[in-house]
Amino acid sequence: MKEMKKRTEKWKAVFLMICCLFLSLTVGMEKSEAAQILPAPKVSLLVSSTRGIRVMWNKIEGADGYIVYTKLYNSPEDEGRWVLLKEIHDGNVEHYSNIYLNPGTRYEYVVRAYKKVNNQIVEGEKSDVAIAITALSTPPMRSATPLAYNQVKVTWGAVTNAMNYRIYRRTGNTIFREIARVSGNVTTYTDKTAQPGITYYYTVKATCTWQGQTVLSSCHIKGLPAKTTLSGTTIQTIASTDSRHVQLTWTKVAGAQGYVIQRSNTLSGTYTKVKTIQNVSTVQWTDTVPSNGTYYYRIRAFKQQGSQFVYGAFSPVKSIQMKVLEVTDTFKAYSSYANSKSLIDSFAGKIGGMSTYYNQNGYDYVRGGNGMIFAVARSANIANGVYHISIYNAGYQNLSVCGVCLNDTIQSATTKIQQSGYTYMGKTNASTYAFRSSDRHRAIFLKESSGKVKSWEYDIVSSQILLGQLSGALAQENLA
């Protein structure tokens, strides 16, 4: 009896196993058939923002829904593992928006349609892998600052997940052109190719690259403007070599083509250009001033850009007082021969470098040098061109008579002498102009060449002798 019971239990177990196997085969066939019925969807992706991707596919007939898978890249242990992202329980739905993503990050998707068989989900063929990279934020532009005549520093805000930045530049209404690339941890760039006087506009794009696929962000549309200019110069020295010449030196300006020098008679008056220097390495120049007085100078660098000129700032103004040695001031108190020699010595001492001679062409005592002759005679012989005192100048710029210096125009010189109380007496020859003082004790002769004063002579006789008719040549011609 017991043996019979054991055999019965054994056959029951065998029968149960056969039933389970039959059911398993039946369900497997149904699953396989469902998988063959549901083909793989065709998937496309649309990057909707820096944080979203829209996954889209074509509708699969007979599908009860769709399953969206994505690949993990969150950590080394997860990297490359596919996980279920979303189950969609509606066969008519053809998209899914994946949001709250990271900007500038690669995402991969696979979609499978499914059908319910005996209350179980049977998935169809999987789609090809679709890949997209989320957009990067637009780099916020901070500043574009000129640093030098050819340098502009550009700064911008960092963009999450940016691997690199591309810097662009344009001028006027031209398009932006890329000028540089920097790594994603850098948010500044110095453009060292700018030209002074030109307004440039700068903008930046962020980029990231995944397995050869590069994504660029948008950029600031207008860009930030910046314009460099030439630096200002500084007058280093200002000095007089004599009463008519001012020597200037100044600092060199990088990037300049040359310099413009301006001069004025007053600090706040009108400045007039007196010299344009076309060589940036030339940093000194000597000016010839017209007369006594204080002169004010300022200098600026320039560079020509096409048909336009770019200028640096003017240097701070520097001034110099020029004082010409006026011969009439020294001898205005002359009255007799007694003190004439000491006056000549004192006058010559103010200039220096003059030699002494005796008994020269009717003169007792002569001092000469630097294109000048100062002569003293005890006895005047006007007919022979010999006066008690005769001052002749043919080469020294630091000496004037009634404000007239060598190289003044003969017209301006004549005006100055007449304004000093002298009467024009006519010419003693084709090129020599003669003037006589109102007291008839002093005479001035101007020798002209090409409309300018080539030499002049100032003659004095004592109060006991009156000047007669002025005639003959210059006294210098009698001294030769």
Wavefront OBJ file of the C-alpha trace (Angstrom):
o trace
v 0.000 0.000 0.000
v 2.765 2.357 0.907
v 4.600 1.450 -2.248
v 1.547 2.311 -4.349
v 1.280 5.723 -2.690
v 4.905 6.564 -3.467
v 4.452 5.653 -7.112
v 1.370 7.878 -7.341
v 3.220 10.883 -5.886
v 6.066 10.352 -8.283
v 3.789 10.384 -11.347
v 2.060 13.493 -10.095
v 5.386 15.309 -9.915
v 6.317 14.201 -13.409
v 2.962 15.323 -14.780
v 3.353 18.725 -13.089
v 6.797 19.214 -14.618
v 5.455 18.363 -18.074
v 2.664 20.916 -17.674
v 5.066 23.636 -16.565
v 7.350 22.903 -19.476
v 4.455 23.114 -21.929
v 3.305 26.457 -20.533
v 6.833 27.803 -20.659
v 7.225 26.865 -24.294
v 3.876 28.407 -25.152
v 4.681 31.768 -23.479
v 8.149 31.840 -25.055
v 6.622 31.337 -28.471
v 4.184 34.177 -27.823
v 6.998 36.474 -26.665
v 9.088 35.614 -29.666
v 6.166 36.209 -31.968
v 5.498 39.583 -30.290
v 9.113 40.577 -30.699
v 8.946 39.787 -34.387
v 5.746 41.759 -34.758
v 7.156 44.921 -33.134
v 10.021 46.298 -35.201
v 12.653 48.745 -33.966
v 11.516 52.382 -33.926
v 13.516 55.006 -35.805
v 14.708 57.477 -33.190
v 15.751 61.113 -33.573
v 16.809 63.641 -30.950
v 16.247 67.358 -30.584
v 18.351 69.391 -28.166
v 15.790 71.803 -26.768
v 17.994 73.706 -24.334
v 21.043 73.460 -22.125
v 19.090 71.144 -19.831
v 16.738 69.212 -22.137
v 16.644 66.674 -24.985
v 13.487 65.616 -26.808
v 13.547 61.921 -27.776
v 11.306 61.230 -30.803
v 10.379 58.049 -32.705
v 7.929 56.792 -35.283
v 4.730 55.085 -34.189
v 4.847 51.280 -34.232
v 1.600 49.536 -35.201
v 0.301 47.201 -32.540
v 2.501 48.653 -29.821
v 0.941 49.131 -26.403
v 3.707 51.466 -25.355
v 7.385 52.270 -25.495
v 10.384 51.954 -23.235
v 13.161 54.549 -23.347
v 16.617 53.517 -22.186
v 19.638 55.742 -21.524
v 23.277 55.077 -20.745
v 24.757 56.150 -17.454
v 27.899 58.307 -17.185
v 27.437 59.501 -13.617
v 30.308 57.603 -12.045
v 33.099 55.207 -13.051
v 31.161 52.196 -11.812
v 28.007 53.236 -13.699
v 29.680 54.396 -16.884
v 28.444 52.621 -19.985
v 25.529 50.805 -18.286
v 22.114 51.028 -19.920
v 19.182 51.746 -17.590
v 15.462 52.188 -18.053
v 14.645 55.861 -18.282
v 10.917 55.923 -18.958
v 8.017 53.539 -19.639
v 5.283 55.069 -21.764
v 2.006 53.190 -21.550
v 0.419 54.562 -24.675
v 1.119 53.211 -28.133
v 0.149 56.515 -29.736
v 2.819 58.571 -27.995
v 5.810 59.338 -30.204
v 8.159 61.388 -28.007
v 9.565 61.891 -24.556
v 11.254 65.032 -23.143
v 14.226 64.282 -20.969
v 14.807 67.365 -18.801
v 16.949 68.545 -15.904
v 20.057 67.402 -17.689
v 23.569 68.774 -17.436
v 24.648 71.381 -20.017
v 27.277 70.356 -22.523
v 26.921 66.654 -21.732
v 26.632 63.650 -24.031
v 23.485 61.530 -23.761
v 22.629 58.235 -25.528
v 19.174 56.740 -26.019
v 17.565 53.500 -27.226
v 13.793 53.046 -27.660
v 11.835 49.748 -27.840
v 8.157 49.290 -28.526
v 6.369 46.728 -26.372
v 3.185 44.666 -26.344
v 1.432 43.049 -23.440
v 1.087 39.271 -23.762
v -0.717 37.430 -20.967
v -0.293 40.552 -18.820
v 3.412 40.474 -19.421
v 5.408 43.156 -21.294
v 7.099 41.771 -24.346
v 9.620 44.205 -25.881
v 10.205 44.559 -29.593
v 13.474 45.146 -31.393
v 15.613 47.912 -29.986
v 16.331 51.035 -31.991
v 19.737 52.169 -33.073
v 21.563 54.247 -30.483
v 20.761 57.957 -30.810
v 23.289 60.418 -29.418
v 22.986 64.117 -28.575
v 24.861 66.687 -26.520
v 23.010 69.258 -24.504
v 23.621 72.892 -25.366
v 26.092 75.113 -23.528
v 25.105 78.398 -21.946
v 26.107 81.625 -23.671
v 29.283 82.981 -22.054
v 28.432 86.253 -20.268
v 30.780 88.960 -21.533
v 32.433 90.905 -18.696
v 34.804 93.462 -20.251
v 37.049 94.407 -23.160
v 39.806 96.652 -21.822
v 42.637 98.316 -23.799
v 46.013 97.592 -22.192
v 48.400 99.125 -24.733
v 48.392 100.522 -28.245
v 48.039 96.974 -29.660
v 46.514 94.991 -26.762
v 42.946 94.422 -25.546
v 42.112 92.177 -22.582
v 38.801 90.294 -22.965
v 37.082 88.653 -19.964
v 33.912 86.552 -19.695
v 32.038 84.385 -17.200
v 32.617 80.644 -16.904
v 30.161 78.241 -18.572
v 29.279 74.912 -16.933
v 30.938 71.944 -18.674
v 32.708 74.099 -21.247
v 35.793 72.304 -22.488
v 37.094 75.226 -24.529
v 36.284 78.805 -25.489
v 36.589 80.459 -28.877
v 37.255 84.193 -29.045
v 35.894 86.233 -31.960
v 36.533 89.781 -33.149
v 35.033 92.125 -35.711
v 35.245 95.769 -36.808
v 32.422 98.036 -37.933
v 29.751 96.068 -39.764
v 31.968 93.098 -40.622
v 31.260 89.560 -39.390
v 32.898 88.019 -36.356
v 36.051 86.047 -37.083
v 37.735 83.632 -34.708
v 41.076 84.898 -33.411
v 41.921 82.455 -30.622
v 40.973 79.385 -28.578
v 41.608 78.764 -24.883
v 40.869 75.890 -22.523
v 37.694 75.651 -20.472
v 39.334 76.736 -17.220
v 40.423 80.095 -18.716
v 38.090 83.102 -18.836
v 40.436 85.830 -20.097
v 42.306 86.444 -23.321
v 44.626 89.273 -24.409
v 44.442 90.217 -28.066
v 47.916 91.438 -29.072
v 47.102 92.166 -32.713
v 44.916 95.249 -32.304
v 45.688 98.426 -34.239
v 45.384 101.805 -32.475
v 42.424 103.977 -33.345
v 40.229 101.088 -34.567
v 37.114 100.059 -32.613
v 36.962 96.272 -32.239
v 34.035 94.203 -30.951
v 34.735 90.983 -29.041
v 32.555 87.980 -28.256
v 33.096 84.401 -27.008
v 31.554 80.962 -27.609
v 31.859 77.968 -25.297
v 32.502 74.522 -26.796
v 32.555 70.897 -25.732
v 33.527 67.784 -27.688
v 32.429 64.173 -27.226
v 34.021 61.459 -29.395
v 34.659 63.884 -32.218
v 31.302 65.643 -31.982
v 31.649 69.348 -31.071
v 28.940 71.629 -29.759
v 29.229 75.418 -29.753
v 27.193 77.739 -27.578
v 25.591 80.904 -28.834
v 27.392 84.199 -28.196
v 26.835 87.836 -27.330
v 25.457 89.119 -30.634
v 26.954 92.622 -30.694
v 30.109 91.965 -28.713
v 31.897 94.348 -26.378
v 33.675 97.334 -27.990
v 37.257 98.385 -27.300
v 39.600 100.856 -28.987
v 43.285 101.206 -28.273
v 45.265 104.383 -28.787
v 48.854 105.516 -28.692
v 50.408 106.277 -25.344
v 51.287 109.823 -24.420
v 54.849 111.026 -24.447
v 56.684 113.199 -21.931
v 59.080 116.054 -22.586
v 62.209 114.968 -20.760
v 64.387 118.036 -21.283
v 63.927 121.544 -22.611
v 66.973 123.791 -22.860
v 68.306 126.730 -24.824
v 71.497 126.362 -26.828
v 71.392 130.122 -27.344
v 68.721 132.799 -27.203
v 67.156 131.675 -30.465
v 67.286 127.874 -30.219
v 65.355 125.513 -27.945
v 66.419 121.882 -27.762
v 63.718 119.354 -26.829
v 63.971 115.676 -25.934
v 61.037 113.349 -25.165
v 60.159 109.728 -24.475
v 59.653 107.249 -27.301
v 56.101 105.966 -27.884
v 55.702 102.318 -28.889
v 53.675 101.744 -32.040
v 53.889 105.365 -33.192
v 54.929 106.530 -36.638
v 56.261 109.896 -35.524
v 55.576 112.991 -33.436
v 53.949 116.402 -33.766
v 55.499 119.313 -31.851
v 53.407 122.371 -31.030
v 54.403 125.728 -29.557
v 52.553 128.656 -27.995
v 53.457 132.064 -26.548
v 51.103 131.519 -23.582
v 50.196 128.505 -21.478
v 46.500 128.521 -22.359
v 46.846 130.178 -25.767
v 46.710 128.757 -29.271
v 49.306 126.077 -29.956
v 50.731 125.969 -33.469
v 52.495 123.042 -35.087
v 56.177 123.837 -35.551
v 57.456 120.403 -36.546
v 56.313 116.955 -37.696
v 58.846 114.191 -37.154
v 58.316 111.094 -39.307
v 60.601 108.718 -37.414
v 59.413 107.167 -34.149
v 63.033 106.675 -33.029
v 63.818 110.400 -33.328
v 63.204 111.811 -29.866
v 64.989 115.166 -30.010
v 64.644 118.331 -32.052
v 65.890 121.936 -31.919
v 63.432 124.775 -32.495
v 64.363 128.291 -33.627
v 62.251 130.895 -31.845
v 61.536 134.290 -33.404
v 62.374 136.567 -30.479
v 62.661 137.001 -26.729
v 59.915 135.651 -24.534
v 58.553 132.550 -22.852
v 57.641 129.604 -25.088
v 55.403 126.674 -24.245
v 55.746 123.265 -25.889
v 53.698 120.092 -26.078
v 54.261 116.904 -28.101
v 52.088 113.980 -29.156
v 52.722 110.774 -31.099
v 50.822 109.855 -34.250
v 50.255 106.902 -36.558
v 48.533 106.860 -39.923
v 45.775 104.264 -40.387
v 44.750 104.332 -44.032
v 43.580 107.858 -44.719
v 43.087 108.612 -41.024
v 45.554 109.652 -38.335
v 45.583 108.303 -34.790
v 47.088 110.524 -32.090
v 48.301 109.876 -28.604
v 47.637 112.287 -25.768
v 49.610 115.512 -25.641
v 52.530 115.571 -23.278
v 52.307 117.835 -20.239
v 53.299 121.342 -21.313
v 56.814 122.538 -20.559
v 58.078 126.077 -21.002
v 61.326 127.945 -21.390
v 62.160 131.643 -21.166
v 64.336 132.894 -23.974
v 66.253 136.140 -23.556
v 68.253 137.585 -26.424
v 71.170 139.847 -25.516
v 69.993 143.267 -26.713
v 72.911 145.490 -27.784
v 71.023 148.769 -27.361
v 70.390 147.995 -23.667
v 74.099 147.672 -22.943
v 75.152 150.903 -24.632
v 72.181 153.136 -23.930
v 74.167 155.069 -21.244
v 77.193 155.654 -23.461
v 78.246 159.349 -23.587
v 82.018 159.506 -24.051
v 85.073 157.500 -25.008
v 86.239 157.319 -21.395
v 84.159 154.286 -20.504
v 83.770 152.751 -24.006
v 86.480 150.084 -23.601
v 85.034 148.829 -20.304
v 81.579 148.646 -21.901
v 82.973 146.577 -24.765
v 84.763 144.219 -22.379
v 81.654 143.760 -20.262
v 79.534 143.128 -23.329
v 82.000 140.637 -24.804
v 82.234 138.868 -21.439
v 78.514 138.054 -21.550
v 79.128 136.105 -24.743
v 82.610 134.710 -24.247
v 85.059 133.205 -26.706
v 86.160 136.503 -28.272
v 89.762 137.494 -29.034
v 91.379 140.922 -28.489
v 93.032 143.035 -31.202
v 94.580 146.507 -31.216
v 94.792 149.220 -33.865
v 92.597 147.585 -36.487
v 91.401 149.729 -39.440
v 91.018 152.958 -37.500
v 89.869 151.331 -34.242
v 92.027 151.375 -31.133
v 90.595 148.265 -29.525
v 88.723 145.326 -31.066
v 87.104 142.157 -29.645
v 86.227 139.538 -32.273
v 84.857 136.001 -32.619
v 81.664 133.996 -33.259
v 80.960 136.064 -36.372
v 81.057 139.329 -34.368
v 83.301 142.365 -34.052
v 83.109 144.848 -31.162
v 85.325 147.885 -31.877
v 86.276 151.125 -30.045
v 87.871 154.241 -31.626
v 89.068 157.371 -29.797
v 88.451 159.512 -32.857
v 85.390 158.990 -34.972
v 85.723 159.304 -38.728
v 82.179 158.765 -39.985
v 83.121 159.455 -43.590
v 85.429 156.445 -43.432
v 82.923 154.358 -41.501
v 84.721 154.644 -38.157
v 82.586 155.362 -35.072
v 83.403 155.631 -31.379
v 81.748 152.234 -30.867
v 80.823 149.769 -33.593
v 79.060 146.422 -32.996
v 78.972 144.096 -35.979
v 77.146 140.732 -36.030
v 77.124 138.275 -38.893
v 76.848 134.903 -37.130
v 75.613 135.005 -33.520
v 71.911 134.276 -32.989
v 71.912 135.326 -29.348
v 72.407 139.007 -30.127
v 69.843 141.518 -31.336
v 69.564 145.192 -32.127
v 66.164 146.783 -31.410
v 64.805 143.227 -31.263
v 66.159 142.315 -34.699
v 68.072 139.049 -34.969
v 69.842 137.395 -37.835
v 67.516 135.682 -40.320
v 64.558 137.897 -39.430
v 62.761 139.081 -42.541
v 63.957 142.467 -43.694
v 60.382 143.708 -43.592
v 59.825 142.807 -39.924
v 63.319 144.074 -39.023
v 62.618 147.465 -40.614
v 59.371 147.738 -38.695
v 61.023 146.895 -35.356
v 63.796 149.467 -35.840
v 61.408 152.232 -36.854
v 59.197 151.431 -33.859
v 62.309 151.903 -31.671
v 62.571 155.572 -32.783
v 64.933 155.258 -35.747
v 64.426 156.909 -39.104
v 64.958 155.008 -42.314
v 67.592 156.826 -44.353
v 67.569 154.657 -47.454
v 70.087 152.186 -48.810
v 73.837 152.709 -48.812
v 74.088 150.081 -51.549
v 71.825 147.520 -53.224
v 71.537 145.330 -50.119
v 72.241 147.569 -47.109
v 69.524 149.493 -45.274
v 70.518 152.515 -43.106
v 68.690 153.956 -40.060
v 69.498 156.955 -37.801
v 68.331 157.686 -34.276
v 66.316 160.824 -33.542
v 69.200 162.269 -31.502
v 71.547 161.703 -34.457
v 74.126 159.875 -32.335
v 73.371 156.270 -33.322
v 73.044 154.396 -36.609
v 71.915 150.899 -37.613
v 72.781 149.133 -40.864
v 71.023 145.952 -42.036
v 72.471 143.818 -44.791
v 69.860 141.791 -46.605
v 70.074 138.492 -48.509
v 67.039 136.679 -49.992
v 64.693 138.906 -48.015
v 66.295 138.188 -44.628
v 68.808 139.924 -42.390
v 72.227 138.472 -43.190
v 74.213 140.799 -40.887
v 73.683 144.003 -38.939
v 75.819 146.822 -37.505
v 75.148 149.185 -34.591
v 77.263 152.371 -34.459
v 77.529 155.079 -31.766
v 79.256 158.445 -31.551
v 79.589 160.586 -28.407
v 77.186 163.410 -27.629
v 79.821 165.945 -28.809
v 79.620 164.663 -32.405
v 76.507 164.612 -34.552
v 76.060 161.998 -37.258
v 76.253 163.471 -40.715
v 74.847 162.022 -43.863
v 74.989 158.230 -43.774
v 76.826 156.857 -46.744
v 79.389 154.265 -47.716
v 79.564 150.617 -46.944
v 79.239 148.760 -43.655
v 81.992 149.406 -41.167
v 82.878 145.703 -41.342
v 83.928 146.179 -44.916
v 86.393 148.862 -43.730
v 87.647 146.608 -40.950
v 88.392 143.703 -43.249
l 1 2 3 4 5 6 7 8 9 10 11 12 13 14 15 16 17 18 19 20 21 22 23 24 25 26 27 28 29 30 31 32 33 34 35 36 37 38 39 40 41 42 43 44 45 46 47 48 49 50 51 52 53 54 55 56 57 58 59 60 61 62 63 64 65 66 67 68 69 70 71 72 73 74 75 76 77 78 79 80 81 82 83 84 85 86 87 88 89 90 91 92 93 94 95 96 97 98 99 100 101 102 103 104 105 106 107 108 109 110 111 112 113 114 115 116 117 118 119 120 121 122 123 124 125 126 127 128 129 130 131 132 133 134 135 136 137 138 139 140 141 142 143 144 145 146 147 148 149 150 151 152 153 154 155 156 157 158 159 160 161 162 163 164 165 166 167 168 169 170 171 172 173 174 175 176 177 178 179 180 181 182 183 184 185 186 187 188 189 190 191 192 193 194 195 196 197 198 199 200 201 202 203 204 205 206 207 208 209 210 211 212 213 214 215 216 217 218 219 220 221 222 223 224 225 226 227 228 229 230 231 232 233 234 235 236 237 238 239 240 241 242 243 244 245 246 247 248 249 250 251 252 253 254 255 256 257 258 259 260 261 262 263 264 265 266 267 268 269 270 271 272 273 274 275 276 277 278 279 280 281 282 283 284 285 286 287 288 289 290 291 292 293 294 295 296 297 298 299 300 301 302 303 304 305 306 307 308 309 310 311 312 313 314 315 316 317 318 319 320 321 322 323 324 325 326 327 328 329 330 331 332 333 334 335 336 337 338 339 340 341 342 343 344 345 346 347 348 349 350 351 352 353 354 355 356 357 358 359 360 361 362 363 364 365 366 367 368 369 370 371 372 373 374 375 376 377 378 379 380 381 382 383 384 385 386 387 388 389 390 391 392 393 394 395 396 397 398 399 400 401 402 403 404 405 406 407 408 409 410 411 412 413 414 415 416 417 418 419 420 421 422 423 424 425 426 427 428 429 430 431 432 433 434 435 436 437 438 439 440 441 442 443 444 445 446 447 448 449 450 451 452 453 454 455 456 457 458 459 460 461 462 463 464 465 466 467 468 469 470 471 472 473 474 475 476 477 478 479 480
